[in-house]
Amino acid sequence: MTLPNNPTAELALVRAICQDRANFQAALALGAGPGIFAPDGPHGAQWTSIAALYERSIDPMPELLPGFDAGLFGGEPTTPQQTAELVRVVLGTALRRDEVLIANELGQRARRESVGVTLPWLRDKITGIEGRYTAAAHPMIGNPADTLRQMGTWSATTGVSAIDQVWRPFSGDNHTIAAPPGGGKTTICIAIAGGTSLNGIPTTVITGETPALEIQLGLLSQLKDPLLDANFANDIRYNPEFRKKTANIDRVESAWDKSFAHVPLRIYQVSSGPDEVISIIASLTEPNIVLTDHLFAIISQISGGKEPDHKLFYRMLLEAQRECQRGHHIHIPFNQYTKSAIEGYLKRNEPLDETSQQGGAGIIAVNATMWHLGKPRSALTSTPDGHQLLLGNVVKCRARLVCDESGNRVDPFASQQKFYINDRYRSVQLRPDDEPIRYTPLGF
């Protein structure tokens, strides 16, 4: 009988744990031990010898293993993350080996013993295997410092002053911006994409509804560029006849080449739901700010436009968070309130709260912070020059104290930043209370 075996992976794992105590601890956290190696091979005994040295606070010598100097992973030192992958490979082989052994033993027992004797034996065997592989799927919690060293945490400003004054997104977390339909989610998404990418921060925009072309034209409309005044930006976006003319297209080409041709910006339009979003995030090879616009539209691609269950939102955000932690990305998804929440606000004249977001309170559990555009646009009175006032509130999750321009700490929960979505040109601007309402391009 031939049993599944992977001596290359086993040797690589033993070399890894011999190389660094952190690798040994990472392997232990996944339930690794001498029992995962081939029973007739040398690596189980090597594991036992190395573990005994660590227990005595002695670092094992690499010379314990032949050919150690040949190196792993292209000659680079093995990391705890690579060690964890090796553990999973060796565990996978051990699982297939256990399956073969159990199937063979079960066949023999079926011929010579009663079912009453065989079933308890089989149950005990399966329970033992389950314990081993459950440990691999759910590692033990180690020293939090080890996790912090691996997270590569970073933060960045968004380029939207109304947000940056009270809020800092951090990598590895979901920082949702929520608003009612038509409340300016895409406008703010475009403003952030321009602000970060033009400052050299790798930025990825994932859209489930707005065409990539409209996002690009929106980026151009936010610029203070003599090639693109506000009227031109408006006409090229919304006037079909205007945008067909060669001279106008050439003007767009020049403006784009001047400002955005060489910035680290990607734009993806997805059509097959959350799994496509997760795949895009997983494919990013360097830390990015990922802007997902917006969750309801993306999940509706698999729910057929019906009111999606909040579990779909929860699963998508949780999987996005895991991929962002793995790749050290900042994730800012956008989402909308439920229709019923808006109607309730209008009838009762009550503010929207954190449970009003589409998908319910279940989503909030996987958000590090949540920025709400606090009033639906339909509930506001338009000013003569076409502005709509929205109140930005950090609702729930946890306060992230940041510094203002003077270096003073700001509590986001105590702040209500007033800013405007320009109704005609779709741009974002901050308006302090002591200033008159006026249109000023954001100006990255």
Secondary structure, DSSP 4 states (H G I P E B T S, - for coil): -PPP--HHHHHHHHHHHHH-HHHHHHHHHTT--GGGS-TTSSHHHHHHHHHHHHHTT-PPPGGGSTTGGG-SSTTSPPPHHHHHHHHHHHHHHHHHHHHHHHHHHHHHHHHHS-HHHHHHHHHHHHHHHHHHHHHHHSPPP--HHHHHHHH---B---S-HHHHTT---BTTSBEEEEE-TTSSHHHHHHHHHHHHHTTT--EEEEESSS-HHHHHHHHHHTS-BTTB-HHHHHHHHH-HHHHHSHHHHHHHHHHHHHHTTTSSEEEEE--S-HHHHHHHHHH--S--EEEEE-HHHHHHHHHTTS---HHHHHHHHHHHHHHHHHHT-EEEEEEEB-HHHHHHHHHHT----GGGBTTTHHHHTT-SEEEEE-S-GGGSPPPTT-EEEEEEEEEEE----EE-TTS-EE-GGG--EEEEEETTT--EEE--TTS---------
